[in-house]
Amino acid sequence: MIHLDPENPLHESGFIRLSEVLQLIPIGKSSWWNGIKTGRYPKGVKLGARTTAWRVSDINQLLKKLGEQGGQS
């Protein structure tokens, strides 16, 4: 599991793949993609033709937001 630490600049500027995101936010892939379509979750960044990753900073913001909402995803 990835441990995101907002005080560590290496983690703040990196990217993580969907499998790592879903370890942090325990929902299914379909729910994640639907959340992106509705604007609830951040869009990924295309790194290649078949590779999408998410900015760690975007995921940190999402985790903070979900934490403030009581962890509801």
PDB file of N, CA, C and O in Angstrom:
ATOM      1  N   MET A   1       0.838  -1.174   0.000  1.00  0.00           N
ATOM      2  CA  MET A   1       0.000   0.000   0.000  1.00  0.00           C
ATOM      3  C   MET A   1       0.891   1.247   0.000  1.00  0.00           C
ATOM      4  O   MET A   1       1.921   1.282   0.673  1.00  0.00           O
ATOM      5  N   ILE A   2       0.495   2.241  -0.739  1.00  0.00           N
ATOM      6  CA  ILE A   2       1.210   3.514  -0.804  1.00  0.00           C
ATOM      7  C   ILE A   2       0.810   4.364   0.383  1.00  0.00           C
ATOM      8  O   ILE A   2      -0.375   4.474   0.699  1.00  0.00           O
ATOM      9  N   HIS A   3       1.772   4.959   1.033  1.00  0.00           N
ATOM     10  CA  HIS A   3       1.490   5.889   2.127  1.00  0.00           C
ATOM     11  C   HIS A   3       1.733   7.292   1.617  1.00  0.00           C
ATOM     12  O   HIS A   3       2.877   7.669   1.362  1.00  0.00           O
ATOM     13  N   LEU A   4       0.679   8.068   1.466  1.00  0.00           N
ATOM     14  CA  LEU A   4       0.799   9.420   0.967  1.00  0.00           C
ATOM     15  C   LEU A   4       1.081  10.363   2.123  1.00  0.00           C
ATOM     16  O   LEU A   4       0.349  10.387   3.113  1.00  0.00           O
ATOM     17  N   ASP A   5       2.128  11.125   1.992  1.00  0.00           N
ATOM     18  CA  ASP A   5       2.529  12.066   3.034  1.00  0.00           C
ATOM     19  C   ASP A   5       2.638  13.447   2.411  1.00  0.00           C
ATOM     20  O   ASP A   5       3.589  13.709   1.675  1.00  0.00           O
ATOM     21  N   PRO A   6       1.682  14.346   2.687  1.00  0.00           N
ATOM     22  CA  PRO A   6       1.705  15.658   2.059  1.00  0.00           C
ATOM     23  C   PRO A   6       2.945  16.482   2.398  1.00  0.00           C
ATOM     24  O   PRO A   6       3.238  17.455   1.702  1.00  0.00           O
ATOM     25  N   GLU A   7       3.673  16.122   3.441  1.00  0.00           N
ATOM     26  CA  GLU A   7       4.881  16.856   3.799  1.00  0.00           C
ATOM     27  C   GLU A   7       6.097  16.381   3.020  1.00  0.00           C
ATOM     28  O   GLU A   7       7.159  16.995   3.115  1.00  0.00           O
ATOM     29  N   ASN A   8       5.972  15.304   2.253  1.00  0.00           N
ATOM     30  CA  ASN A   8       7.072  14.777   1.469  1.00  0.00           C
ATOM     31  C   ASN A   8       6.917  15.239   0.022  1.00  0.00           C
ATOM     32  O   ASN A   8       6.004  14.774  -0.661  1.00  0.00           O
ATOM     33  N   PRO A   9       7.782  16.145  -0.477  1.00  0.00           N
ATOM     34  CA  PRO A   9       7.613  16.694  -1.820  1.00  0.00           C
ATOM     35  C   PRO A   9       7.726  15.662  -2.938  1.00  0.00           C
ATOM     36  O   PRO A   9       7.169  15.867  -4.016  1.00  0.00           O
ATOM     37  N   LEU A  10       8.433  14.562  -2.705  1.00  0.00           N
ATOM     38  CA  LEU A  10       8.512  13.536  -3.741  1.00  0.00           C
ATOM     39  C   LEU A  10       7.156  12.895  -3.967  1.00  0.00           C
ATOM     40  O   LEU A  10       6.769  12.633  -5.106  1.00  0.00           O
ATOM     41  N   HIS A  11       6.442  12.644  -2.894  1.00  0.00           N
ATOM     42  CA  HIS A  11       5.121  12.049  -3.030  1.00  0.00           C
ATOM     43  C   HIS A  11       4.112  13.049  -3.570  1.00  0.00           C
ATOM     44  O   HIS A  11       3.180  12.661  -4.275  1.00  0.00           O
ATOM     45  N   GLU A  12       4.275  14.316  -3.256  1.00  0.00           N
ATOM     46  CA  GLU A  12       3.315  15.331  -3.663  1.00  0.00           C
ATOM     47  C   GLU A  12       3.321  15.552  -5.163  1.00  0.00           C
ATOM     48  O   GLU A  12       2.301  15.942  -5.732  1.00  0.00           O
ATOM     49  N   SER A  13       4.459  15.308  -5.818  1.00  0.00           N
ATOM     50  CA  SER A  13       4.538  15.610  -7.240  1.00  0.00           C
ATOM     51  C   SER A  13       4.512  14.368  -8.123  1.00  0.00           C
ATOM     52  O   SER A  13       4.705  14.473  -9.334  1.00  0.00           O
ATOM     53  N   GLY A  14       4.278  13.204  -7.546  1.00  0.00           N
ATOM     54  CA  GLY A  14       4.315  11.971  -8.316  1.00  0.00           C
ATOM     55  C   GLY A  14       2.965  11.568  -8.884  1.00  0.00           C
ATOM     56  O   GLY A  14       1.984  12.307  -8.805  1.00  0.00           O
ATOM     57  N   PHE A  15       2.949  10.394  -9.447  1.00  0.00           N
ATOM     58  CA  PHE A  15       1.747   9.806 -10.027  1.00  0.00           C
ATOM     59  C   PHE A  15       1.542   8.424  -9.436  1.00  0.00           C
ATOM     60  O   PHE A  15       2.503   7.743  -9.076  1.00  0.00           O
ATOM     61  N   ILE A  16       0.280   8.010  -9.338  1.00  0.00           N
ATOM     62  CA  ILE A  16      -0.014   6.638  -8.942  1.00  0.00           C
ATOM     63  C   ILE A  16      -1.041   6.055  -9.898  1.00  0.00           C
ATOM     64  O   ILE A  16      -1.842   6.776 -10.493  1.00  0.00           O
ATOM     65  N   ARG A  17      -1.003   4.756 -10.030  1.00  0.00           N
ATOM     66  CA  ARG A  17      -1.888   4.044 -10.944  1.00  0.00           C
ATOM     67  C   ARG A  17      -3.203   3.715 -10.250  1.00  0.00           C
ATOM     68  O   ARG A  17      -3.316   3.837  -9.030  1.00  0.00           O
ATOM     69  N   LEU A  18      -4.185   3.302 -11.020  1.00  0.00           N
ATOM     70  CA  LEU A  18      -5.523   3.039 -10.503  1.00  0.00           C
ATOM     71  C   LEU A  18      -5.527   1.991  -9.407  1.00  0.00           C
ATOM     72  O   LEU A  18      -6.250   2.141  -8.422  1.00  0.00           O
ATOM     73  N   SER A  19      -4.746   0.942  -9.547  1.00  0.00           N
ATOM     74  CA  SER A  19      -4.735  -0.103  -8.517  1.00  0.00           C
ATOM     75  C   SER A  19      -4.326   0.468  -7.160  1.00  0.00           C
ATOM     76  O   SER A  19      -4.851   0.049  -6.128  1.00  0.00           O
ATOM     77  N   GLU A  20      -3.390   1.423  -7.156  1.00  0.00           N
ATOM     78  CA  GLU A  20      -2.956   2.046  -5.908  1.00  0.00           C
ATOM     79  C   GLU A  20      -4.022   2.995  -5.362  1.00  0.00           C
ATOM     80  O   GLU A  20      -4.234   3.077  -4.152  1.00  0.00           O
ATOM     81  N   VAL A  21      -4.684   3.703  -6.261  1.00  0.00           N
ATOM     82  CA  VAL A  21      -5.773   4.599  -5.845  1.00  0.00           C
ATOM     83  C   VAL A  21      -6.863   3.791  -5.157  1.00  0.00           C
ATOM     84  O   VAL A  21      -7.369   4.190  -4.108  1.00  0.00           O
ATOM     85  N   LEU A  22      -7.221   2.661  -5.743  1.00  0.00           N
ATOM     86  CA  LEU A  22      -8.310   1.855  -5.202  1.00  0.00           C
ATOM     87  C   LEU A  22      -7.934   1.144  -3.904  1.00  0.00           C
ATOM     88  O   LEU A  22      -8.815   0.658  -3.195  1.00  0.00           O
ATOM     89  N   GLN A  23      -6.651   1.076  -3.582  1.00  0.00           N
ATOM     90  CA  GLN A  23      -6.245   0.582  -2.264  1.00  0.00           C
ATOM     91  C   GLN A  23      -6.522   1.642  -1.200  1.00  0.00           C
ATOM     92  O   GLN A  23      -6.796   1.320  -0.044  1.00  0.00           O
ATOM     93  N   LEU A  24      -6.449   2.892  -1.600  1.00  0.00           N
ATOM     94  CA  LEU A  24      -6.677   4.008  -0.681  1.00  0.00           C
ATOM     95  C   LEU A  24      -8.150   4.365  -0.560  1.00  0.00           C
ATOM     96  O   LEU A  24      -8.616   4.784   0.500  1.00  0.00           O
ATOM     97  N   ILE A  25      -8.873   4.195  -1.652  1.00  0.00           N
ATOM     98  CA  ILE A  25     -10.302   4.511  -1.700  1.00  0.00           C
ATOM     99  C   ILE A  25     -10.997   3.213  -2.100  1.00  0.00           C
ATOM    100  O   ILE A  25     -11.069   2.894  -3.287  1.00  0.00           O
ATOM    101  N   PRO A  26     -11.503   2.473  -1.142  1.00  0.00           N
ATOM    102  CA  PRO A  26     -12.012   1.120  -1.412  1.00  0.00           C
ATOM    103  C   PRO A  26     -13.363   1.096  -2.136  1.00  0.00           C
ATOM    104  O   PRO A  26     -14.409   0.856  -1.534  1.00  0.00           O
ATOM    105  N   ILE A  27     -13.304   1.351  -3.430  1.00  0.00           N
ATOM    106  CA  ILE A  27     -14.485   1.227  -4.288  1.00  0.00           C
ATOM    107  C   ILE A  27     -14.074   0.420  -5.514  1.00  0.00           C
ATOM    108  O   ILE A  27     -12.886   0.178  -5.729  1.00  0.00           O
ATOM    109  N   GLY A  28     -15.026   0.014  -6.296  1.00  0.00           N
ATOM    110  CA  GLY A  28     -14.737  -0.740  -7.506  1.00  0.00           C
ATOM    111  C   GLY A  28     -14.307   0.153  -8.651  1.00  0.00           C
ATOM    112  O   GLY A  28     -14.505   1.368  -8.615  1.00  0.00           O
ATOM    113  N   LYS A  29     -13.714  -0.460  -9.672  1.00  0.00           N
ATOM    114  CA  LYS A  29     -13.262   0.299 -10.841  1.00  0.00           C
ATOM    115  C   LYS A  29     -14.414   1.034 -11.524  1.00  0.00           C
ATOM    116  O   LYS A  29     -14.267   2.195 -11.908  1.00  0.00           O
ATOM    117  N   SER A  30     -15.545   0.374 -11.675  1.00  0.00           N
ATOM    118  CA  SER A  30     -16.694   1.002 -12.342  1.00  0.00           C
ATOM    119  C   SER A  30     -17.165   2.223 -11.570  1.00  0.00           C
ATOM    120  O   SER A  30     -17.492   3.250 -12.166  1.00  0.00           O
ATOM    121  N   SER A  31     -17.202   2.115 -10.246  1.00  0.00           N
ATOM    122  CA  SER A  31     -17.603   3.257  -9.418  1.00  0.00           C
ATOM    123  C   SER A  31     -16.608   4.398  -9.554  1.00  0.00           C
ATOM    124  O   SER A  31     -17.001   5.565  -9.590  1.00  0.00           O
ATOM    125  N   TRP A  32     -15.320   4.070  -9.631  1.00  0.00           N
ATOM    126  CA  TRP A  32     -14.290   5.099  -9.796  1.00  0.00           C
ATOM    127  C   TRP A  32     -14.480   5.833 -11.128  1.00  0.00           C
ATOM    128  O   TRP A  32     -14.481   7.063 -11.171  1.00  0.00           O
ATOM    129  N   TRP A  33     -14.639   5.067 -12.213  1.00  0.00           N
ATOM    130  CA  TRP A  33     -14.793   5.701 -13.533  1.00  0.00           C
ATOM    131  C   TRP A  33     -16.090   6.502 -13.612  1.00  0.00           C
ATOM    132  O   TRP A  33     -16.120   7.563 -14.236  1.00  0.00           O
ATOM    133  N   ASN A  34     -17.157   6.014 -12.990  1.00  0.00           N
ATOM    134  CA  ASN A  34     -18.400   6.788 -12.953  1.00  0.00           C
ATOM    135  C   ASN A  34     -18.215   8.074 -12.156  1.00  0.00           C
ATOM    136  O   ASN A  34     -18.758   9.116 -12.524  1.00  0.00           O
ATOM    137  N   GLY A  35     -17.459   8.008 -11.075  1.00  0.00           N
ATOM    138  CA  GLY A  35     -17.168   9.196 -10.274  1.00  0.00           C
ATOM    139  C   GLY A  35     -16.377  10.231 -11.047  1.00  0.00           C
ATOM    140  O   GLY A  35     -16.554  11.431 -10.838  1.00  0.00           O
ATOM    141  N   ILE A  36     -15.509   9.783 -11.934  1.00  0.00           N
ATOM    142  CA  ILE A  36     -14.759  10.713 -12.780  1.00  0.00           C
ATOM    143  C   ILE A  36     -15.717  11.396 -13.756  1.00  0.00           C
ATOM    144  O   ILE A  36     -15.640  12.605 -13.972  1.00  0.00           O
ATOM    145  N   LYS A  37     -16.617  10.611 -14.340  1.00  0.00           N
ATOM    146  CA  LYS A  37     -17.589  11.184 -15.289  1.00  0.00           C
ATOM    147  C   LYS A  37     -18.467  12.235 -14.639  1.00  0.00           C
ATOM    148  O   LYS A  37     -18.814  13.231 -15.273  1.00  0.00           O
ATOM    149  N   THR A  38     -18.831  12.025 -13.380  1.00  0.00           N
ATOM    150  CA  THR A  38     -19.713  12.971 -12.698  1.00  0.00           C
ATOM    151  C   THR A  38     -18.951  14.117 -12.032  1.00  0.00           C
ATOM    152  O   THR A  38     -19.567  15.054 -11.524  1.00  0.00           O
ATOM    153  N   GLY A  39     -17.623  14.050 -12.029  1.00  0.00           N
ATOM    154  CA  GLY A  39     -16.817  15.108 -11.433  1.00  0.00           C
ATOM    155  C   GLY A  39     -16.524  14.918  -9.958  1.00  0.00           C
ATOM    156  O   GLY A  39     -15.918  15.788  -9.331  1.00  0.00           O
ATOM    157  N   ARG A  40     -16.939  13.809  -9.400  1.00  0.00           N
ATOM    158  CA  ARG A  40     -16.679  13.546  -7.979  1.00  0.00           C
ATOM    159  C   ARG A  40     -15.208  13.209  -7.724  1.00  0.00           C
ATOM    160  O   ARG A  40     -14.651  13.586  -6.693  1.00  0.00           O
ATOM    161  N   TYR A  41     -14.586  12.500  -8.660  1.00  0.00           N
ATOM    162  CA  TYR A  41     -13.189  12.093  -8.528  1.00  0.00           C
ATOM    163  C   TYR A  41     -12.359  12.768  -9.615  1.00  0.00           C
ATOM    164  O   TYR A  41     -12.885  13.097 -10.678  1.00  0.00           O
ATOM    165  N   PRO A  42     -11.063  12.980  -9.360  1.00  0.00           N
ATOM    166  CA  PRO A  42     -10.219  13.689 -10.333  1.00  0.00           C
ATOM    167  C   PRO A  42      -9.938  12.856 -11.577  1.00  0.00           C
ATOM    168  O   PRO A  42      -9.863  11.629 -11.524  1.00  0.00           O
ATOM    169  N   LYS A  43      -9.788  13.551 -12.689  1.00  0.00           N
ATOM    170  CA  LYS A  43      -9.414  12.891 -13.934  1.00  0.00           C
ATOM    171  C   LYS A  43      -7.955  12.484 -13.869  1.00  0.00           C
ATOM    172  O   LYS A  43      -7.140  13.128 -13.207  1.00  0.00           O
ATOM    173  N   GLY A  44      -7.644  11.420 -14.557  1.00  0.00           N
ATOM    174  CA  GLY A  44      -6.270  10.959 -14.626  1.00  0.00           C
ATOM    175  C   GLY A  44      -5.502  11.673 -15.723  1.00  0.00           C
ATOM    176  O   GLY A  44      -6.060  12.474 -16.473  1.00  0.00           O
ATOM    177  N   VAL A  45      -4.229  11.373 -15.804  1.00  0.00           N
ATOM    178  CA  VAL A  45      -3.339  11.927 -16.815  1.00  0.00           C
ATOM    179  C   VAL A  45      -2.889  10.769 -17.703  1.00  0.00           C
ATOM    180  O   VAL A  45      -2.380   9.763 -17.209  1.00  0.00           O
ATOM    181  N   LYS A  46      -3.077  10.915 -19.007  1.00  0.00           N
ATOM    182  CA  LYS A  46      -2.642   9.876 -19.936  1.00  0.00           C
ATOM    183  C   LYS A  46      -1.125   9.929 -20.067  1.00  0.00           C
ATOM    184  O   LYS A  46      -0.564  10.938 -20.494  1.00  0.00           O
ATOM    185  N   LEU A  47      -0.472   8.837 -19.698  1.00  0.00           N
ATOM    186  CA  LEU A  47       0.980   8.745 -19.812  1.00  0.00           C
ATOM    187  C   LEU A  47       1.393   7.968 -21.051  1.00  0.00           C
ATOM    188  O   LEU A  47       2.565   7.962 -21.426  1.00  0.00           O
ATOM    189  N   GLY A  48       0.443   7.325 -21.674  1.00  0.00           N
ATOM    190  CA  GLY A  48       0.686   6.541 -22.878  1.00  0.00           C
ATOM    191  C   GLY A  48      -0.648   6.128 -23.465  1.00  0.00           C
ATOM    192  O   GLY A  48      -1.701   6.477 -22.931  1.00  0.00           O
ATOM    193  N   ALA A  49      -0.611   5.400 -24.539  1.00  0.00           N
ATOM    194  CA  ALA A  49      -1.838   4.988 -25.214  1.00  0.00           C
ATOM    195  C   ALA A  49      -2.768   4.194 -24.299  1.00  0.00           C
ATOM    196  O   ALA A  49      -3.988   4.339 -24.378  1.00  0.00           O
ATOM    197  N   ARG A  50      -2.203   3.364 -23.439  1.00  0.00           N
ATOM    198  CA  ARG A  50      -3.022   2.538 -22.544  1.00  0.00           C
ATOM    199  C   ARG A  50      -2.647   2.719 -21.079  1.00  0.00           C
ATOM    200  O   ARG A  50      -2.873   1.828 -20.260  1.00  0.00           O
ATOM    201  N   THR A  51      -2.072   3.877 -20.751  1.00  0.00           N
ATOM    202  CA  THR A  51      -1.605   4.114 -19.385  1.00  0.00           C
ATOM    203  C   THR A  51      -2.168   5.422 -18.855  1.00  0.00           C
ATOM    204  O   THR A  51      -1.924   6.491 -19.415  1.00  0.00           O
ATOM    205  N   THR A  52      -2.921   5.322 -17.775  1.00  0.00           N
ATOM    206  CA  THR A  52      -3.448   6.492 -17.087  1.00  0.00           C
ATOM    207  C   THR A  52      -2.971   6.437 -15.646  1.00  0.00           C
ATOM    208  O   THR A  52      -2.941   5.370 -15.033  1.00  0.00           O
ATOM    209  N   ALA A  53      -2.601   7.585 -15.112  1.00  0.00           N
ATOM    210  CA  ALA A  53      -2.184   7.688 -13.720  1.00  0.00           C
ATOM    211  C   ALA A  53      -2.803   8.952 -13.140  1.00  0.00           C
ATOM    212  O   ALA A  53      -3.276   9.823 -13.871  1.00  0.00           O
ATOM    213  N   TRP A  54      -2.790   9.036 -11.824  1.00  0.00           N
ATOM    214  CA  TRP A  54      -3.371  10.187 -11.133  1.00  0.00           C
ATOM    215  C   TRP A  54      -2.291  10.912 -10.365  1.00  0.00           C
ATOM    216  O   TRP A  54      -1.392  10.292  -9.798  1.00  0.00           O
ATOM    217  N   ARG A  55      -2.385  12.238 -10.350  1.00  0.00           N
ATOM    218  CA  ARG A  55      -1.450  13.035  -9.568  1.00  0.00           C
ATOM    219  C   ARG A  55      -1.675  12.743  -8.088  1.00  0.00           C
ATOM    220  O   ARG A  55      -2.810  12.731  -7.611  1.00  0.00           O
ATOM    221  N   VAL A  56      -0.589  12.510  -7.376  1.00  0.00           N
ATOM    222  CA  VAL A  56      -0.681  12.246  -5.943  1.00  0.00           C
ATOM    223  C   VAL A  56      -1.334  13.435  -5.248  1.00  0.00           C
ATOM    224  O   VAL A  56      -2.111  13.249  -4.311  1.00  0.00           O
ATOM    225  N   SER A  57      -1.033  14.641  -5.689  1.00  0.00           N
ATOM    226  CA  SER A  57      -1.629  15.831  -5.066  1.00  0.00           C
ATOM    227  C   SER A  57      -3.149  15.822  -5.216  1.00  0.00           C
ATOM    228  O   SER A  57      -3.857  16.211  -4.288  1.00  0.00           O
ATOM    229  N   ASP A  58      -3.666  15.383  -6.376  1.00  0.00           N
ATOM    230  CA  ASP A  58      -5.119  15.299  -6.568  1.00  0.00           C
ATOM    231  C   ASP A  58      -5.742  14.256  -5.645  1.00  0.00           C
ATOM    232  O   ASP A  58      -6.816  14.475  -5.085  1.00  0.00           O
ATOM    233  N   ILE A  59      -5.063  13.123  -5.490  1.00  0.00           N
ATOM    234  CA  ILE A  59      -5.579  12.058  -4.627  1.00  0.00           C
ATOM    235  C   ILE A  59      -5.514  12.496  -3.164  1.00  0.00           C
ATOM    236  O   ILE A  59      -6.428  12.205  -2.393  1.00  0.00           O
ATOM    237  N   ASN A  60      -4.439  13.195  -2.773  1.00  0.00           N
ATOM    238  CA  ASN A  60      -4.358  13.723  -1.408  1.00  0.00           C
ATOM    239  C   ASN A  60      -5.523  14.661  -1.120  1.00  0.00           C
ATOM    240  O   ASN A  60      -6.129  14.589  -0.051  1.00  0.00           O
ATOM    241  N   GLN A  61      -5.840  15.537  -2.064  1.00  0.00           N
ATOM    242  CA  GLN A  61      -6.968  16.459  -1.891  1.00  0.00           C
ATOM    243  C   GLN A  61      -8.274  15.688  -1.767  1.00  0.00           C
ATOM    244  O   GLN A  61      -9.118  16.023  -0.936  1.00  0.00           O
ATOM    245  N   LEU A  62      -8.443  14.662  -2.586  1.00  0.00           N
ATOM    246  CA  LEU A  62      -9.653  13.852  -2.532  1.00  0.00           C
ATOM    247  C   LEU A  62      -9.766  13.142  -1.181  1.00  0.00           C
ATOM    248  O   LEU A  62     -10.843  13.116  -0.585  1.00  0.00           O
ATOM    249  N   LEU A  63      -8.666  12.570  -0.698  1.00  0.00           N
ATOM    250  CA  LEU A  63      -8.695  11.883   0.592  1.00  0.00           C
ATOM    251  C   LEU A  63      -9.051  12.849   1.716  1.00  0.00           C
ATOM    252  O   LEU A  63      -9.803  12.504   2.628  1.00  0.00           O
ATOM    253  N   LYS A  64      -8.515  14.041   1.645  1.00  0.00           N
ATOM    254  CA  LYS A  64      -8.835  15.062   2.651  1.00  0.00           C
ATOM    255  C   LYS A  64     -10.316  15.405   2.594  1.00  0.00           C
ATOM    256  O   LYS A  64     -10.971  15.498   3.632  1.00  0.00           O
ATOM    257  N   LYS A  65     -10.846  15.593   1.398  1.00  0.00           N
ATOM    258  CA  LYS A  65     -12.261  15.912   1.212  1.00  0.00           C
ATOM    259  C   LYS A  65     -13.143  14.782   1.724  1.00  0.00           C
ATOM    260  O   LYS A  65     -14.128  15.033   2.418  1.00  0.00           O
ATOM    261  N   LEU A  66     -12.802  13.548   1.393  1.00  0.00           N
ATOM    262  CA  LEU A  66     -13.583  12.401   1.848  1.00  0.00           C
ATOM    263  C   LEU A  66     -13.515  12.270   3.369  1.00  0.00           C
ATOM    264  O   LEU A  66     -14.504  11.912   4.009  1.00  0.00           O
ATOM    265  N   GLY A  67     -12.357  12.559   3.940  1.00  0.00           N
ATOM    266  CA  GLY A  67     -12.198  12.506   5.392  1.00  0.00           C
ATOM    267  C   GLY A  67     -13.084  13.527   6.087  1.00  0.00           C
ATOM    268  O   GLY A  67     -13.651  13.251   7.144  1.00  0.00           O
ATOM    269  N   GLU A  68     -13.199  14.707   5.487  1.00  0.00           N
ATOM    270  CA  GLU A  68     -14.055  15.754   6.045  1.00  0.00           C
ATOM    271  C   GLU A  68     -15.527  15.375   5.946  1.00  0.00           C
ATOM    272  O   GLU A  68     -16.345  15.822   6.750  1.00  0.00           O
ATOM    273  N   GLN A  69     -15.865  14.541   4.945  1.00  0.00           N
ATOM    274  CA  GLN A  69     -17.248  14.099   4.762  1.00  0.00           C
ATOM    275  C   GLN A  69     -17.547  12.852   5.575  1.00  0.00           C
ATOM    276  O   GLN A  69     -18.638  12.292   5.470  1.00  0.00           O
ATOM    277  N   GLY A  70     -16.619  12.422   6.361  1.00  0.00           N
ATOM    278  CA  GLY A  70     -16.834  11.226   7.177  1.00  0.00           C
ATOM    279  C   GLY A  70     -16.453   9.946   6.483  1.00  0.00           C
ATOM    280  O   GLY A  70     -16.887   8.870   6.897  1.00  0.00           O
ATOM    281  N   GLY A  71     -15.641  10.030   5.421  1.00  0.00           N
ATOM    282  CA  GLY A  71     -15.152   8.849   4.741  1.00  0.00           C
ATOM    283  C   GLY A  71     -16.123   8.252   3.748  1.00  0.00           C
ATOM    284  O   GLY A  71     -15.882   7.154   3.246  1.00  0.00           O
ATOM    285  N   GLN A  72     -17.209   8.932   3.448  1.00  0.00           N
ATOM    286  CA  GLN A  72     -18.156   8.422   2.467  1.00  0.00           C
ATOM    287  C   GLN A  72     -17.566   8.582   1.085  1.00  0.00           C
ATOM    288  O   GLN A  72     -17.121   9.672   0.727  1.00  0.00           O
ATOM    289  N   SER A  73     -17.553   7.504   0.292  1.00  0.00           N
ATOM    290  CA  SER A  73     -17.003   7.590  -1.057  1.00  0.00           C
ATOM    291  C   SER A  73     -18.073   7.598  -2.102  1.00  0.00           C
ATOM    292  O   SER A  73     -17.771   7.667  -3.294  1.00  0.00           O
TER     293      SER A  73
END
